[in-house]
Amino acid sequence: MLVDRELAAVASAAVDRLGRDILVVDVDAPELDLPPAPGVGYEALLAEGDSSFVYAGPDDEWDAICLNYTSGTTGDPKGVVYHHRGAFLNATSNILEWDLPKHPVYLWTLPLFHCNGWCFAWTIAARAGTNVCLRKVDATTCFDLIREHRVTHYCGAPIVHSMLIAAAAHGQGIAHRVSAMVAGAAPPAAMIEAMEHLGIDLTHVYGLTEVYGPAAVCEKPESWSALPISERAHLNARQGARYHLQEAITVLDPATMQPVPADGETMGEVMFRGNITMKGYLKNPTATGAAFAGGWFHTGDLGVLSPDGYVKLKDRSKDIIISGGENISSLEVEDVLYRHPAVVGAAVVAQPDPRWGETPCAFIELHPGAQATAEDIIAFCKERLSGFKVPRAVVFGPLPRTSTGKIQKFELRARAGSSRAIDG
């Protein structure tokens, strides 16, 4: 769906320059007052359908089913080619991991262009569910629709859940339990705890575009229910175990391709193997070969393996901050920042330092109407982190995000080259 006149003009120009006919489907949105779309309306397309048509499956399960582009949080988006087998297995795994019943009512806070909605477009169809769609994500609208349609499930990146938490603090809420999935970035424990208080049961999943969205889940054993909420939230922040129909997720030393010790401390690269992985990157054999080196898909995420077999993300390989020879996980610092009551968004990147090589620089987005100073943020961190992990600089303002809500750290790294908001 085109959301403004500028995008509509770009789409029309792109179709004109293509040099061949393609089917363009437009979803009518008269309230947006857009120019005519370069294609057929969605309702008109449905009217052309043949109810007696018999679908024929692919000749080969390895045939491509769709193309998704990575979100470009590192500045280098790539075309990820999915195959029929992986799409089928991921959609089925979504049902299994979520214990999804028949006829769920699903709220689309998650963009369909993001890994095909984490394959939930297919998942909800398989369970004969109802799709409740949004033109844009707005917390008040979400709560209204959840109440009106008795929504049972939704998925979203951490920013979506943060919006709902903020709205709940101003009187919004729900009277029935809702199941939600969170992925796209490691959710801070404070978020998981807040969602539980709100009446939303949060399932933490992990994956990437290259593995069809979620391909690992933090299974919650029954024994966790007896633990204090803060401890449950800490455990639920881990990435957990493989999806039922994914072969494996583990943490390997990328140099030796050997498993790291399951001690919760030794860091390695998180890797996947199985049918729920992409065919490869479109027209990019070099990147494809590197991604599957050694027979595993390399995520680029750094993690540790816990004694109980759960994987815990520590950081993206390029986001680890090395200060005076010590490794600092930006995720660990961000988890603390999210516990500050004034903070709605946080990202930590390396900032050049003449003495230590690098030090943490925190970019902070505050709740509307909230106030905090750099000194407040640093003092808060000093109470909860080792001294060398505390941000030396704090910068306030809106965080740059991709269309899927991920924070663009490559932009923040560029900004941090000259950021000197405060020295601690």
ABEGO torsion letter per residue (X at the ends): XBABAAAAAAAAAAAAAAGBBBBBBBBBBAAAGBBBBBBBBAAAAAAABBAABBBBBBABAABBABBBBBAGAAGBBBBBBBBAAAAAAAAAAAAAAAGBBBGBBBBBABBAABGGGGGAAAAAAAAGBBBBBBABBBAAAAAAAAAAAGBABBBBBAAAAAAAAAAAAAGBBBABBBBBBBBGBBBBAAAAAAAAAAGBBBBBBBEBAAAGEBABBBBBBAAAAABBAAAAAAAAABAEBBBAABABBBBBBAAAGBBBBBAGABBBBBBBBEABBBAEBBGBAAAAAAAABGGBBBAGBBBBBBAAGBBBBAEBAAABBBBGGBBBBAAAAAAAAAABAABABBBBBBBBBAAAGBBBBBBBBBBBGBBBBAAAAAAAAAAABBAAABBABBBBEBBBBBAAGBBBAAAAAAAAAABBABBX
